Amino acid sequence: MKFQHVMQQFVATAADERLIEVPAHWGQGRAVFGGMAAALAMAHLQGVIPAGIPLRSVSVSFVAPLNSGEAVVRRRILRQGKSVLQALVEIEQAGQVALAALASFGAPRPSQLSVSAVPAPAWTTAGIRLPDSEMAPEFTRHFDYQIQQGNAPFSGGKSRTLGGAIRFRGEFAEQVGVPELLALVDAWPPVSLGLMSGPAPASSLTWTLELLPQAQTFSGSDWWSYLANIEHGADGYHHIEAKCWAPDGSLIAISRQTVTVFA
């Protein structure tokens, strides 16, 4: 099932708790991939966020594996002030919380301070296409990848960075919103996998994504740029910082993950 079809189950509703269907064929090991899980949570939460208050930051904890099938998603507004709204959303499956996310929304306000964001990397080659492989998680078949910098997973490389271009595979006429952006950013493998010389599991423990509101909209079939860097890795936990740029080269997201590596 394509991403936009999964999101069609989130129609406007006054219910803060609802039953959802976690899709099949979006797996990553024994669970649904984190970008899809986070997108499901945010799609439900967005139904109660007033217009004109964009998402500024979301912190996600992957508490337990979320599997395909039925799950319950709950949302709660913690506080709404003049400019900022903070909310909590959880996904529960089989009586256990699988995901918890704290989201902060902020309306724009006048400010004398303005600091320009870093530009997108100026890659000059077409890059290396990340091919479909039995070793790759099944969710990767929903995306096209072009590796421009760093090493492919399990190649035993030395680079602490990984970057390139990404887009949804197949037709995707809808504009990219918060759920789609969550999926695009998290679809990249952890940089850590490129350092390994053979297969080994890894998964996100926590993930924080900060968003920069954009005046222009883009489609999921456009190419988005991504660049990640390992800042520290030891004791089975790697700390990874990443950035994502919109197709026009403007910075749109800043990501930070704690990844558990079983190698």
Beta strands, then each sheet from edge to edge (+ up, - down):
strand 1: 17-22
strand 2: 27-28
strand 3: 31-32
strand 4: 55-62
strand 5: 69-80
strand 6: 84-93
strand 7: 96-106
strand 8: 128-129
strand 9: 143-150
strand 10: 161-168
strand 11: 202-211
strand 12: 224-234
strand 13: 237-245
strand 14: 251-261
sheet 1: 1+ 5- 6+ 7- 4+ 11- 14+ 13- 12+ 10- 9+ 8-
sheet 2: 2+ 3-
end
